[in-house]
Amino acid sequence: TPRGGGLAIVIAFSAGVIYFGASGRLPIDVLIALLGGGWLVALIGWIDDRRPVSWRARALVHFGAAIFGLIALGGMPPLDLGFTVIEWGIVGHVIGVIGIVWLINLYNFMDGIDGLAAGETITVALAAGWLVGISAGNAIGGWISVTLAVAAFGFLIFNWQPAKIFMGDVGSGFLG
């Protein structure tokens, strides 16, 4: 089964994010964080799908992409619990980087099981779209989540059991 089909997810989602950015609906810092960090991970994944890359090189890029994304967003935002706000400080930045790298690798482990990574992405993205977009009143956050779900659904059609193609590291890492 060929690998690397996740490049379609990267392209489709990136096109949607660029559209929202160009229309002025998506703040530039969010666009830079999503695409800058995401493309770094996708690039090392694409290379790894073509020829083996050491785990150290992949880890370096994954941590670099996570740090880049957090810097582009201005760090970990405060956590508003409704009755109090938690300011993370440096601990939050470390937790954020570790969490991002963990998700990148979690999605990488899911690829290879027919439909799992794409199905999980659709479920989480639609739930996030509803929670962020409808419940929290962040329309663009909801639309970005729906864009990711649609990109993953387009891939899922070809990845459903029996899979005709796998995401490979390019797609699974990008989704993480």
C-alpha positions as CSV (number, residue, x, y, z in Angstrom):
1,T,0.0,0.0,0.0
2,P,1.6,3.3,-1.0
3,R,2.5,5.9,1.6
4,G,2.5,9.7,1.4
5,G,-1.2,10.2,0.5
6,G,-1.4,12.6,3.5
7,L,0.1,15.2,1.2
8,A,-3.4,15.7,-0.1
9,I,-4.6,16.6,3.5
10,V,-1.7,19.1,3.8
11,I,-2.5,20.7,0.5
12,A,-6.3,20.9,1.1
13,F,-6.1,22.2,4.6
14,S,-3.3,24.7,3.7
15,A,-5.5,26.0,0.9
16,G,-8.4,26.6,3.3
17,V,-6.2,28.3,5.9
18,I,-4.6,30.5,3.2
19,Y,-8.1,31.4,2.0
20,F,-9.2,32.4,5.5
21,G,-6.0,34.3,6.0
22,A,-6.2,36.2,2.7
23,S,-9.8,37.1,3.4
24,G,-8.8,38.7,6.6
25,R,-10.8,36.3,8.8
26,L,-7.8,34.4,10.2
27,P,-5.2,36.4,12.2
28,I,-1.8,36.3,10.7
29,D,-0.2,34.8,13.8
30,V,-2.5,31.8,13.7
31,L,-1.9,31.3,10.0
32,I,1.9,31.4,10.5
33,A,1.7,29.0,13.5
34,L,-0.5,26.5,11.6
35,L,1.3,26.5,8.3
36,G,4.8,27.2,9.5
37,G,4.9,24.6,12.1
38,G,2.7,22.2,10.1
39,W,4.8,22.5,6.9
40,L,8.0,21.8,8.9
41,V,6.6,18.6,10.2
42,A,5.1,17.7,6.8
43,L,8.4,18.3,5.1
44,I,10.4,16.0,7.3
45,G,7.6,13.5,7.1
46,W,7.6,13.6,3.2
47,I,11.4,13.1,3.3
48,D,11.0,10.2,5.7
49,D,8.3,8.6,3.5
50,R,10.8,8.6,0.6
51,R,13.9,7.5,2.4
52,P,14.6,6.8,6.1
53,V,15.4,9.7,8.4
54,S,16.9,9.2,11.8
55,W,14.6,9.5,14.8
56,R,16.9,12.3,16.1
57,A,16.4,14.4,13.0
58,R,12.6,13.9,13.1
59,A,12.5,14.7,16.8
60,L,14.6,17.9,16.2
61,V,12.2,19.1,13.5
62,H,9.1,18.1,15.6
63,F,10.4,20.1,18.6
64,G,11.4,23.0,16.4
65,A,8.0,23.1,14.8
66,A,6.3,23.0,18.1
67,I,8.4,25.8,19.5
68,F,7.9,27.8,16.2
69,G,4.2,27.5,16.5
70,L,4.1,28.5,20.1
71,I,6.3,31.5,19.5
72,A,4.2,32.6,16.5
73,L,1.1,32.5,18.8
74,G,2.9,34.4,21.6
75,G,3.2,31.4,23.8
76,M,0.7,29.3,25.7
77,P,-2.4,31.4,26.3
78,P,-3.8,31.7,29.8
79,L,-6.3,29.0,30.9
80,D,-9.6,30.6,31.8
81,L,-11.6,28.3,34.1
82,G,-14.5,30.7,34.4
83,F,-13.8,31.4,38.1
84,T,-10.1,31.9,37.8
85,V,-7.4,32.4,35.1
86,I,-4.2,30.3,35.2
87,E,-1.1,32.1,33.8
88,W,1.2,29.3,32.7
89,G,4.5,31.0,32.5
90,I,7.5,28.9,31.3
91,V,5.9,25.7,32.6
92,G,3.0,26.2,30.2
93,H,5.4,26.7,27.3
94,V,7.2,23.4,28.1
95,I,3.9,21.6,28.5
96,G,2.7,23.0,25.2
97,V,5.8,21.9,23.3
98,I,5.7,18.4,24.8
99,G,2.0,18.1,24.1
100,I,2.4,19.1,20.4
101,V,5.3,16.7,19.9
102,W,3.3,14.0,21.6
103,L,0.3,14.5,19.3
104,I,2.6,14.5,16.2
105,N,3.9,11.1,17.2
106,L,0.5,9.8,18.4
107,Y,-0.9,10.4,14.9
108,N,2.1,8.8,13.3
109,F,1.5,5.6,15.3
110,M,-2.2,5.6,14.2
111,D,-1.3,5.8,10.5
112,G,-1.2,2.3,9.1
113,I,-4.4,1.1,10.6
114,D,-7.0,1.6,7.9
115,G,-9.1,4.7,8.5
116,L,-8.0,5.3,12.1
117,A,-6.0,8.6,11.8
118,A,-8.4,10.2,9.3
119,G,-11.5,9.0,11.3
120,E,-10.0,10.3,14.5
121,T,-9.2,13.6,12.9
122,I,-12.7,14.0,11.6
123,T,-14.3,13.3,15.0
124,V,-11.9,15.6,16.9
125,A,-12.1,18.4,14.4
126,L,-15.9,18.4,14.2
127,A,-16.1,18.3,18.0
128,A,-13.6,21.1,18.3
129,G,-15.4,23.1,15.6
130,W,-18.6,22.8,17.5
131,L,-17.0,23.6,20.9
132,V,-14.9,26.5,19.6
133,G,-17.1,27.8,16.9
134,I,-20.6,27.5,18.3
135,S,-20.1,27.2,22.1
136,A,-17.2,29.7,22.5
137,G,-18.3,32.0,19.7
138,N,-15.1,31.8,17.7
139,A,-16.5,31.4,14.2
140,I,-13.1,31.3,12.5
141,G,-11.8,28.6,14.9
142,G,-14.9,26.6,14.1
143,W,-14.4,27.0,10.3
144,I,-10.7,26.0,10.5
145,S,-11.7,22.9,12.4
146,V,-14.3,22.0,9.8
147,T,-11.8,22.6,7.0
148,L,-9.5,20.0,8.7
149,A,-12.4,17.6,9.0
150,V,-13.3,18.0,5.3
151,A,-9.6,17.5,4.2
152,A,-9.4,14.4,6.3
153,F,-12.7,13.0,4.9
154,G,-11.5,13.4,1.4
155,F,-8.5,11.2,2.3
156,L,-10.6,8.7,4.4
157,I,-12.5,7.7,1.3
158,F,-9.2,6.1,0.0
159,N,-8.0,5.0,3.4
160,W,-11.0,3.0,4.5
161,Q,-10.5,-0.7,4.9
162,P,-9.1,-2.1,2.7
163,A,-6.8,1.0,2.4
164,K,-5.7,1.9,-1.1
165,I,-3.2,4.4,0.3
166,F,-1.7,5.5,3.7
167,M,-1.0,9.0,4.9
168,G,2.6,8.3,5.6
169,D,4.5,10.6,7.9
170,V,3.7,13.6,5.8
171,G,0.0,13.5,6.6
172,S,0.0,11.9,10.1
173,G,2.7,14.2,11.4
174,F,0.9,17.3,10.0
175,L,-2.4,16.2,11.6
176,G,-0.7,15.9,15.0
